[in-house]
Amino acid sequence: MRRAISNRAFILGFVVVLFILLASLPLLASQYAVILLTSVFMYIIITVSWTMFSGPTGYISLAPAAFFGVGVYTSALLGLSLPLPAVIGIGGLGSFCLALLVGALTLRLKGIYFVMFTFGLVELLLHFIIWWEVNITGTTGRMVPTVSNTTVYYLMLTVFTVLMFTTYFIRRSKYGLALQSIGEEEEAAAHTGINVTALKIITFAVSAFFMGAAGAIMATRWTYIDPRIAFNPLLSFMPVLMAIFGGMGQLYGPIIGAAIFTYLEEFLITRFPYHYMLIFGIIMVLAIVYLPDGVVGLLQKLWKRIPGRKHADT
């Protein structure tokens, strides 16, 4: 018991110190570092949000780009008339409501059918908004009111913090256990009295809220957006790759995967702009073949092999 309490105190202290360091970083680091870390936070938010639902349930969603794009367009449409915090909240709620609707229609589907529908949602929204802008509004994109890089960083840090607390409490609650049981044997979970459909829909919608909020914030960095920027299909695949690369067994796995991949993307785009996706693909194939449990799984195996570690644990 004492050891468990001391471990929790250590983790809490580490989290507090880390948050203080992240909050003070814009005062110490260069603007490039602030911009890079903002991108890291964006991918972490999308990846952890994706893992919140897809990790325990086993339902592979390819809809992140749709929910992120709703947030982006919310910022473009309402950014001039409402305060930014309100825009972020509306962007998150818009994605939440869309996910409720989509979840109610599709979360009775399983396997490849759910995957296909969620990716089809991205394409549906993309082409619908292209049609709307060309035929109804007569536009080819929209200007987005911008704010400073530091403001964007702090807003993204705030959403990241709320997301981490939300994910932690879901995992530690009875709802997290219920989600795990759905992933292990859904029919058995239903027989024990769990309303599996309602739980899946609500969790799916909660995860979409954070993706929409991240999209609303990130749009303020881009000045100009159009449907292909807002609903970029790549944003549906990157969270999956990042979560697999980091490992989904622990909460910090997707964080590590998203952080490494974001920096890797930045490095490869600047050094190999025409081949970076090919390199990404090779890295992912190697990771799936040789790191089935992700980076976190590899680190755990190495930790167990440290001489004297087994004796210390006992």
Rosetta blueprint (number, residue, H / E / L):
1 M L
2 R H
3 R H
4 A H
5 I H
6 S H
7 N H
8 R H
9 A H
10 F H
11 I H
12 L H
13 G H
14 F H
15 V H
16 V H
17 V H
18 L H
19 F H
20 I H
21 L H
22 L H
23 A H
24 S H
25 L H
26 P H
27 L H
28 L H
29 A L
30 S L
31 Q H
32 Y H
33 A H
34 V H
35 I H
36 L H
37 L H
38 T H
39 S H
40 V H
41 F H
42 M H
43 Y H
44 I H
45 I H
46 I H
47 T H
48 V H
49 S H
50 W H
51 T H
52 M H
53 F H
54 S H
55 G H
56 P H
57 T H
58 G L
59 Y L
60 I L
61 S L
62 L L
63 A L
64 P H
65 A H
66 A H
67 F H
68 F H
69 G H
70 V H
71 G H
72 V H
73 Y H
74 T H
75 S H
76 A H
77 L H
78 L H
79 G L
80 L L
81 S L
82 L L
83 P L
84 L H
85 P H
86 A H
87 V H
88 I H
89 G H
90 I H
91 G H
92 G H
93 L H
94 G H
95 S H
96 F H
97 C H
98 L H
99 A H
100 L H
101 L H
102 V H
103 G H
104 A H
105 L H
106 T H
107 L L
108 R L
109 L L
110 K L
111 G L
112 I H
113 Y H
114 F H
115 V H
116 M H
117 F H
118 T H
119 F H
120 G H
121 L H
122 V H
123 E H
124 L H
125 L H
126 L H
127 H H
128 F H
129 I H
130 I H
131 W H
132 W H
133 E H
134 V H
135 N H
136 I H
137 T H
138 G L
139 T L
140 T L
141 G L
142 R E
143 M E
144 V L
145 P L
146 T L
147 V L
148 S L
149 N H
150 T H
151 T H
152 V H
153 Y H
154 Y H
155 L H
156 M H
157 L H
158 T H
159 V H
160 F H
161 T H
162 V H
163 L H
164 M H
165 F H
166 T H
167 T H
168 Y H
169 F H
170 I H
171 R H
172 R H
173 S L
174 K H
175 Y H
176 G H
177 L H
178 A H
179 L H
180 Q H
181 S H
182 I H
183 G H
184 E H
185 E L
186 E H
187 E H
188 A H
189 A H
190 A H
191 H H
192 T L
193 G L
194 I L
195 N L
196 V H
197 T H
198 A H
199 L H
200 K H
201 I H
202 I H
203 T H
204 F H
205 A H
206 V H
207 S H
208 A H
209 F H
210 F H
211 M H
212 G H
213 A H
214 A H
215 G H
216 A H
217 I H
218 M H
219 A H
220 T H
221 R H
222 W L
223 T L
224 Y E
225 I E
226 D L
227 P H
228 R H
229 I H
230 A H
231 F L
232 N L
233 P L
234 L H
235 L H
236 S H
237 F H
238 M H
239 P H
240 V H
241 L H
242 M H
243 A H
244 I H
245 F H
246 G H
247 G L
248 M L
249 G L
250 Q L
251 L L
252 Y H
253 G H
254 P H
255 I H
256 I H
257 G H
258 A H
259 A H
260 I H
261 F H
262 T H
263 Y H
264 L H
265 E H
266 E H
267 F H
268 L H
269 I H
270 T H
271 R H
272 F L
273 P L
274 Y L
275 H L
276 Y H
277 M H
278 L H
279 I H
280 F H
281 G H
282 I H
283 I H
284 M H
285 V H
286 L H
287 A H
288 I H
289 V H
290 Y H
291 L L
292 P L
293 D L
294 G H
295 V H
296 V H
297 G H
298 L H
299 L H
300 Q H
301 K H
302 L H
303 W H
304 K H
305 R L
306 I L
307 P L
308 G L
309 R H
310 K H
311 H H
312 A H
313 D H
314 T L
